[in-house]
Amino acid sequence: MTTSAVLPTTTLGTDGIRVGVQGLGCMGMSEFYGPTDRTESRATLDHALELGVTLFDTADIYGSGDNEEFLSDFVRANRDRIVLATKFAILRKADDPQYRGIDNSPDYIRAAVDASLRRLGTDTIDLYYMHRRDPRVPIEDSVGVMAELVRAGKVRALGLSEVTGDELRAAHGVHPIAAVQSEWSLFSRDVERTAVPAAAELGVTFVPYSPLGRGFLTGALPSTGDLAEGDFRRNMPRFTGDNATHNAGLLAPLHAIAEARELTPAQIALAWVQSRAQVHGLPVVPIPGTRRRTRLAENAAAATVTLTAAELDRLEPIAGQVAGPRYPDMSFTSAGRE
């Protein structure tokens, strides 16, 4: 398995904020993927900096604020070395774990940023995302308030998550958008229809979340029934029933390339995501999530792996054959509004 030196860097949009070409998604350090180990998670954060990972991604929804609070000690200890990203917009209810709402209203945004700043223990968020889009609120109004946060010094740069190309253009007309975060992997390529071309056109960096298909592309995921209680993948369409069996059968080319290159399937999958930068002509900074140092080192090593044209050709058909949508309810995604 390839080992990683310090990662090369790129910029977030035109704001001049430099980051390692691979970031770290911190969501799983608080919930969603079964039991967590905070000691190992903190060690993973520290090791990420050693490897040149500088973009750390969280959101106010993760653990209902717990993830931001968990990161606060790490943030305070390394504030001048990290680029801190968090998000607003998704609502939860303590008495209904399955509930998800969306709020893009100006008053909510102003309250949400102050709450995140308190939990994170910092005066400024480097990259502040609208986590999900509420079509009932004009995106120009929401981004206008987000721009106020930049002028107030609470936020350095703005991001959007799960937006269409047209939504990105409208937002960018109000204030420069530094980054778009959406699911993008060998299993999920719907963003290539409009969001990626718009980002390339506007000079916006793309930040793929779930670049490993929520673990499916590692080839080492247990069956759905063996996932820990509380693991939200138990209810994801691609992980259940016949869909899971079918999708596992699509991984043969990934395993073959990994074996030939003496790499892991995860590294090949991440290298594929990284290759999109050249294919589409824009900076790409995937944020695979992990809670363990060993997986972190494995993932970071993929940032300098270059796939051949023949290998890319073998991987090309996979996404078009995947069974099941990304979420049970796709209305919250860019694909659901296209």
Disulfide bonds with the S-S distance in Angstrom:
none
